[in-house]
């Protein structure tokens, strides 16, 4: 019976992948078409394929296309980093914040604004990426120097401690510098609005490199899920697998957070949804997550545009409203299983 069920699950995986791709395509089209001025899907395609310099063409290509590309890249990065964080820490409630990467990016942005006087997103995105990389590297190096090495527990503890410390520093800077707070609060909510084309172009190489590393570590993560000793018995270099997954998670989270702000729940919810659809194999979980992550983020962004036009609700607010009930459901499910 177990074999029949497994075969049925495996046969369903390509279907799930295809449907996820269609869902992402629909979300991309909706992101390009929806807004304070709705544009018919046919006109959207004409604007992309045959730009004529008209108003609709300008709206689609200059305003909505960079926003959509940023949403696709950031959503994929957050979802993949969530898969990697949950695998590294063996914690089903882990998300990109758990290794201190999000707070590191936040501190980098705050320092860029308060110390260097940078106010435009393209100017301080690099500080966010650098802050995320430094904090993630520090957490991994600190955990690796402990008696147990970079184990799931030490990574989670070191990351949580650093996250609390850096968050305190960020709050301290913001409380004494009102000008920095005014600039920072628009980034901290998490949004795809106002992202110029260069932000999307800078984001894509980091996401591409993180995707390659993540899929390269997928088989090793499958072995790690069985335990370190068994993974070594299967010929896996546990340290290298963890290092590759950690570097990928840091790169993906840092780039996404620096570009779009600390958008929550995408990295938590999507991996669980993907595992529920295709099982625990990390290659399939990563493949489905890389499609469902941007679909969720773009859907949240579209909902935010349509709720109170011409004003917008930030995508980070919408994902939080969606994610809070999901988190409660996970906690209740975990208690039921434990009982």
VEXKOLGU-946084 format. One line per field, with one value per residue (C-alpha): chain; residue in three letters; x, y, z. Coordinates in steps of 0.5 Angstrom, whole numbers, plus 500, padded with zeros to 3 digits. Layout:
! residues N
chaine <- (A_...)
residu <- (ALA_...)
x <- (X_...)
y <- (Y_...)
z <- (Z_...)
! end
This chain:
! residues 339
chaine <- (A_A_A_A_A_A_A_A_A_A_A_A_A_A_A_A_A_A_A_A_A_A_A_A_A_A_A_A_A_A_A_A_A_A_A_A_A_A_A_A_A_A_A_A_A_A_A_A_A_A_A_A_A_A_A_A_A_A_A_A_A_A_A_A_A_A_A_A_A_A_A_A_A_A_A_A_A_A_A_A_A_A_A_A_A_A_A_A_A_A_A_A_A_A_A_A_A_A_A_A_A_A_A_A_A_A_A_A_A_A_A_A_A_A_A_A_A_A_A_A_A_A_A_A_A_A_A_A_A_A_A_A_A_A_A_A_A_A_A_A_A_A_A_A_A_A_A_A_A_A_A_A_A_A_A_A_A_A_A_A_A_A_A_A_A_A_A_A_A_A_A_A_A_A_A_A_A_A_A_A_A_A_A_A_A_A_A_A_A_A_A_A_A_A_A_A_A_A_A_A_A_A_A_A_A_A_A_A_A_A_A_A_A_A_A_A_A_A_A_A_A_A_A_A_A_A_A_A_A_A_A_A_A_A_A_A_A_A_A_A_A_A_A_A_A_A_A_A_A_A_A_A_A_A_A_A_A_A_A_A_A_A_A_A_A_A_A_A_A_A_A_A_A_A_A_A_A_A_A_A_A_A_A_A_A_A_A_A_A_A_A_A_A_A_A_A_A_A_A_A_A_A_A_A_A_A_A_A_A_A_A_A_A_A_A_A_A_A_A_A_A_A_A_A_A_A_A_A_A_A_A_A_A_A_A_A_A_A_A)
residu <- (UNK_UNK_UNK_UNK_UNK_UNK_UNK_UNK_UNK_UNK_UNK_UNK_UNK_UNK_UNK_UNK_UNK_UNK_UNK_UNK_UNK_UNK_UNK_UNK_UNK_UNK_UNK_UNK_UNK_UNK_UNK_UNK_UNK_UNK_UNK_UNK_UNK_UNK_UNK_UNK_UNK_UNK_UNK_UNK_UNK_UNK_UNK_UNK_UNK_UNK_UNK_UNK_UNK_UNK_UNK_UNK_UNK_UNK_UNK_UNK_UNK_UNK_UNK_UNK_UNK_UNK_UNK_UNK_UNK_UNK_UNK_UNK_UNK_UNK_UNK_UNK_UNK_UNK_UNK_UNK_UNK_UNK_UNK_UNK_UNK_UNK_UNK_UNK_UNK_UNK_UNK_UNK_UNK_UNK_UNK_UNK_UNK_UNK_UNK_UNK_UNK_UNK_UNK_UNK_UNK_UNK_UNK_UNK_UNK_UNK_UNK_UNK_UNK_UNK_UNK_UNK_UNK_UNK_UNK_UNK_UNK_UNK_UNK_UNK_UNK_UNK_UNK_UNK_UNK_UNK_UNK_UNK_UNK_UNK_UNK_UNK_UNK_UNK_UNK_UNK_UNK_UNK_UNK_UNK_UNK_UNK_UNK_UNK_UNK_UNK_UNK_UNK_UNK_UNK_UNK_UNK_UNK_UNK_UNK_UNK_UNK_UNK_UNK_UNK_UNK_UNK_UNK_UNK_UNK_UNK_UNK_UNK_UNK_UNK_UNK_UNK_UNK_UNK_UNK_UNK_UNK_UNK_UNK_UNK_UNK_UNK_UNK_UNK_UNK_UNK_UNK_UNK_UNK_UNK_UNK_UNK_UNK_UNK_UNK_UNK_UNK_UNK_UNK_UNK_UNK_UNK_UNK_UNK_UNK_UNK_UNK_UNK_UNK_UNK_UNK_UNK_UNK_UNK_UNK_UNK_UNK_UNK_UNK_UNK_UNK_UNK_UNK_UNK_UNK_UNK_UNK_UNK_UNK_UNK_UNK_UNK_UNK_UNK_UNK_UNK_UNK_UNK_UNK_UNK_UNK_UNK_UNK_UNK_UNK_UNK_UNK_UNK_UNK_UNK_UNK_UNK_UNK_UNK_UNK_UNK_UNK_UNK_UNK_UNK_UNK_UNK_UNK_UNK_UNK_UNK_UNK_UNK_UNK_UNK_UNK_UNK_UNK_UNK_UNK_UNK_UNK_UNK_UNK_UNK_UNK_UNK_UNK_UNK_UNK_UNK_UNK_UNK_UNK_UNK_UNK_UNK_UNK_UNK_UNK_UNK_UNK_UNK_UNK_UNK_UNK_UNK_UNK_UNK_UNK_UNK_UNK_UNK_UNK_UNK_UNK_UNK_UNK_UNK_UNK_UNK_UNK_UNK_UNK_UNK_UNK_UNK_UNK_UNK_UNK_UNK_UNK_UNK_UNK_UNK_UNK_UNK_UNK_UNK_UNK)
x <- (500_506_509_502_502_509_508_502_505_511_506_503_509_510_503_504_510_506_500_505_508_501_499_506_504_497_500_505_500_495_501_502_495_492_493_489_489_487_490_487_491_491_494_499_502_502_506_511_512_510_511_509_510_503_501_499_506_509_505_507_514_517_513_510_515_521_516_514_521_523_517_519_526_524_519_523_529_525_521_528_531_525_526_534_533_528_532_539_535_530_525_519_517_524_524_529_530_533_540_540_540_534_536_543_540_536_542_546_540_540_547_547_541_544_551_552_546_544_536_535_534_539_544_543_541_548_549_543_546_553_549_546_552_556_551_550_557_558_552_555_562_560_556_562_566_562_563_557_559_554_549_541_541_547_545_538_541_547_542_536_541_544_537_535_542_542_534_536_541_537_531_537_539_532_529_535_535_528_530_533_526_522_526_527_520_518_523_521_514_516_514_515_512_517_523_526_529_536_534_531_537_542_537_537_545_544_538_541_547_543_538_544_547_540_539_546_545_539_541_545_539_535_541_542_534_536_541_548_551_547_548_556_555_551_558_555_560_556_560_560_553_551_556_553_546_548_551_545_540_544_545_538_535_540_538_531_531_535_531_524_524_523_517_514_511_513_519_515_509_511_516_510_505_510_512_505_504_510_513_519_525_528_529_522_520_525_523_515_517_521_514_510_514_513_506_504_508_505_498_499_502_496_491_494_493_486_484_484_485_489_492_496_497_504_505_509_502_498_503_503_495_495_501_498_492_497_502_496_494_501_502_495_497_504_500_495_501_505_499)
y <- (500_505_503_505_511_513_512_516_522_521_521_527_532_534_536_540_543_545_548_552_555_556_560_564_566_568_572_576_577_580_584_587_589_591_597_604_604_597_594_589_583_583_590_588_583_588_593_588_585_592_598_604_610_611_611_604_602_606_604_597_597_603_602_595_591_592_592_585_582_584_581_574_575_576_571_566_568_568_561_558_561_558_551_552_555_549_544_547_548_542_547_547_554_557_562_567_571_565_566_574_575_579_584_584_587_592_594_595_600_604_605_607_612_615_615_616_620_615_616_612_605_603_607_603_596_594_596_591_585_587_587_580_577_579_577_570_569_571_566_560_561_562_556_552_553_550_543_540_544_548_543_545_547_552_555_557_559_563_566_568_571_575_577_580_584_587_589_592_596_598_600_605_608_610_612_618_619_621_623_616_613_617_614_607_606_605_600_596_595_591_593_592_599_604_599_602_597_597_594_588_588_588_583_577_575_574_570_566_564_562_558_554_553_551_546_543_542_538_531_533_536_529_525_530_529_522_525_527_520_516_522_521_513_515_519_526_531_534_540_542_541_545_550_551_551_556_561_560_562_568_570_569_572_578_580_579_583_589_590_589_590_584_581_576_569_567_564_560_558_556_551_547_548_545_539_538_537_534_530_531_531_537_538_538_542_547_547_548_553_557_558_559_564_569_567_569_575_578_576_580_586_586_585_591_595_593_594_602_605_609_608_602_597_594_587_586_588_583_577_578_578_572_568_569_564_560_560_559_553_550_551_547_542_541_540_535_531_531_529)
z <- (500_502_495_491_495_494_486_486_490_485_479_481_482_475_475_481_478_471_475_480_473_471_477_477_470_472_478_473_468_474_476_470_469_475_479_480_472_470_463_459_458_451_451_456_451_446_451_452_445_441_445_442_447_449_456_457_454_459_465_463_461_466_472_473_469_474_480_477_476_483_486_482_484_491_492_489_494_500_499_497_503_508_505_506_513_515_513_516_523_522_525_521_524_521_516_513_520_524_522_523_516_516_522_519_512_516_520_513_511_517_517_510_511_518_517_509_508_502_501_495_494_489_493_500_497_497_504_506_502_506_512_511_508_514_520_516_516_523_525_521_524_531_531_527_533_538_540_536_530_525_528_527_535_535_528_531_538_535_529_534_539_533_531_538_538_531_532_538_535_529_534_538_532_530_536_536_529_526_519_519_521_516_511_514_515_508_507_513_512_506_499_491_490_487_485_479_474_476_483_479_475_481_485_479_479_487_486_480_484_490_486_483_490_493_488_488_496_495_495_501_505_503_507_513_514_516_521_521_522_517_512_513_512_505_503_504_507_512_513_506_505_511_508_501_504_509_503_499_504_506_499_497_504_504_496_497_504_501_495_498_505_510_508_512_512_505_507_512_509_502_504_508_502_497_502_502_495_493_499_503_497_497_489_488_494_492_484_487_492_487_483_489_492_487_486_493_493_487_489_495_492_487_493_496_490_489_496_497_490_488_495_496_502_502_500_507_510_506_507_514_514_510_514_521_520_517_523_528_524_524_531_532_528_531_538_535_532_539_543)
! end
